[in-house]
Amino acid sequence: MVSYAKCCRPIPGDHIEGYISTGRGMVVHTHDCHNLTDHREQGEKLIHLSWADDITGEFTAELKIELENHRGVIATLANRINSMDVNIEKISSEDKDPQFSYVTLEMSVHNRVHLARIMKRIRTIHSVHKVARVRH
């Protein structure tokens, strides 16, 4: 049994480690996840892992986007992502100040290369200032 940590949301292509958890089996984290530090400090044995070459499926990734706050910009962002045949699972926004907003997106991706293409495409929107992957 394998589960993927919700704190760091590993996706194929990430460097990963894991540990055995009672009831959850192997819990997979990115190697730089802050929760792994806690497990190391508690003396738990971590296992270095790697992704299979033929892994398929969709994995949740989260992005935080800083953009100029004007009419239609979120619709433009959603349309750009949708044009790449990507499923947006969750979207939220908050105003940074009257001129800028932060949009947080959870979406389904196949791997790091797929996520990088999405981020590159988002950066082509004139109103976008920053795009970053979120890791909790």
C-alpha positions as CSV (number, residue, x, y, z in Angstrom):
1,M,0.0,0.0,0.0
2,V,1.4,3.4,-1.0
3,S,0.1,6.9,-0.2
4,Y,1.3,10.3,-1.3
5,A,1.8,13.0,1.4
6,K,-0.6,15.9,1.1
7,C,2.0,18.2,2.7
8,C,4.4,18.2,-0.2
9,R,2.3,16.5,-3.0
10,P,5.1,14.6,-4.8
11,I,4.7,14.1,-8.5
12,P,6.7,11.9,-10.9
13,G,10.0,13.5,-11.5
14,D,10.4,14.8,-7.9
15,H,13.2,13.3,-5.7
16,I,11.3,11.2,-3.2
17,E,11.7,9.4,0.1
18,G,9.3,7.5,2.2
19,Y,8.7,5.8,5.5
20,I,6.4,3.0,6.6
21,S,3.3,4.2,8.5
22,T,1.0,1.9,10.4
23,G,-2.3,1.9,8.6
24,R,-1.1,3.9,5.6
25,G,1.7,1.7,4.3
26,M,4.6,3.5,2.5
27,V,4.1,7.3,2.7
28,V,5.9,9.1,-0.1
29,H,7.2,12.6,0.4
30,T,9.5,14.9,-1.7
31,H,13.1,14.6,-0.3
32,D,13.0,18.2,0.9
33,C,9.6,18.0,2.7
34,H,9.7,19.6,6.2
35,N,7.7,16.7,7.6
36,L,10.6,14.3,6.7
37,T,12.8,16.4,8.9
38,D,10.5,15.7,11.8
39,H,10.6,11.9,11.1
40,R,14.4,12.0,10.9
41,E,14.6,13.8,14.3
42,Q,12.3,11.1,15.8
43,G,14.7,8.4,14.6
44,E,12.5,6.9,11.9
45,K,14.2,5.1,9.1
46,L,13.6,6.8,5.7
47,I,13.8,4.9,2.5
48,H,15.2,6.5,-0.7
49,L,12.7,5.9,-3.5
50,S,12.5,6.5,-7.2
51,W,9.6,6.7,-9.7
52,A,9.0,3.9,-12.1
53,D,9.7,4.8,-15.7
54,D,6.2,3.8,-16.9
55,I,4.1,5.5,-14.1
56,T,0.8,6.8,-15.3
57,G,-2.1,8.7,-13.8
58,E,-2.7,12.1,-12.5
59,F,-1.2,13.8,-9.4
60,T,-2.3,17.0,-7.7
61,A,0.0,19.9,-7.9
62,E,-0.6,23.4,-6.4
63,L,0.5,26.7,-7.9
64,K,0.5,30.2,-6.5
65,I,0.3,32.9,-9.1
66,E,0.7,36.6,-8.5
67,L,-1.1,38.7,-11.1
68,E,-2.4,42.1,-11.8
69,N,-5.9,42.5,-10.5
70,H,-8.2,43.5,-13.4
71,R,-11.4,42.3,-14.9
72,G,-11.3,38.9,-16.7
73,V,-7.8,38.0,-15.6
74,I,-8.9,34.9,-13.7
75,A,-11.0,33.8,-16.7
76,T,-8.0,34.2,-18.9
77,L,-5.9,32.2,-16.6
78,A,-8.5,29.4,-16.4
79,N,-8.9,29.3,-20.1
80,R,-5.2,29.1,-20.7
81,I,-4.9,26.2,-18.4
82,N,-8.0,24.5,-19.8
83,S,-6.5,24.8,-23.3
84,M,-3.8,22.4,-22.2
85,D,-6.4,19.8,-21.2
86,V,-5.6,20.2,-17.5
87,N,-8.3,19.7,-14.9
88,I,-8.4,22.5,-12.3
89,E,-9.5,20.9,-9.0
90,K,-9.6,24.0,-6.9
91,I,-9.1,27.7,-7.4
92,S,-9.0,30.5,-4.9
93,S,-7.9,34.1,-4.9
94,E,-6.9,36.8,-2.4
95,D,-6.1,40.4,-2.9
96,K,-2.5,41.3,-2.1
97,D,-3.3,45.0,-2.5
98,P,-5.6,46.9,-4.9
99,Q,-3.3,46.3,-7.8
100,F,-2.3,42.7,-7.4
101,S,-3.9,39.4,-6.4
102,Y,-2.7,35.9,-5.6
103,V,-4.5,33.0,-7.2
104,T,-3.9,29.5,-5.8
105,L,-4.7,26.6,-8.1
106,E,-4.8,22.9,-7.5
107,M,-4.7,20.9,-10.7
108,S,-4.1,17.4,-12.0
109,V,-0.7,16.9,-13.7
110,H,1.1,13.8,-15.0
111,N,4.7,14.7,-13.9
112,R,7.2,17.5,-13.4
113,V,7.6,18.1,-17.2
114,H,3.9,18.5,-17.6
115,L,3.8,20.9,-14.6
116,A,6.7,22.9,-16.1
117,R,4.9,23.3,-19.4
118,I,1.8,24.5,-17.6
119,M,3.8,27.1,-15.6
120,K,5.6,28.3,-18.8
121,R,2.2,28.7,-20.5
122,I,0.8,30.7,-17.5
123,R,3.9,33.0,-17.6
124,T,2.9,34.0,-21.1
125,I,-0.2,35.8,-19.7
126,H,0.7,39.5,-19.7
127,S,-0.8,40.1,-16.2
128,V,1.1,37.3,-14.5
129,H,4.1,38.5,-12.4
130,K,5.1,35.3,-10.6
131,V,4.3,31.6,-10.8
132,A,5.5,29.1,-8.1
133,R,4.8,25.6,-7.0
134,V,3.4,25.5,-3.5
135,R,4.7,23.0,-1.0
136,H,3.2,23.0,2.5
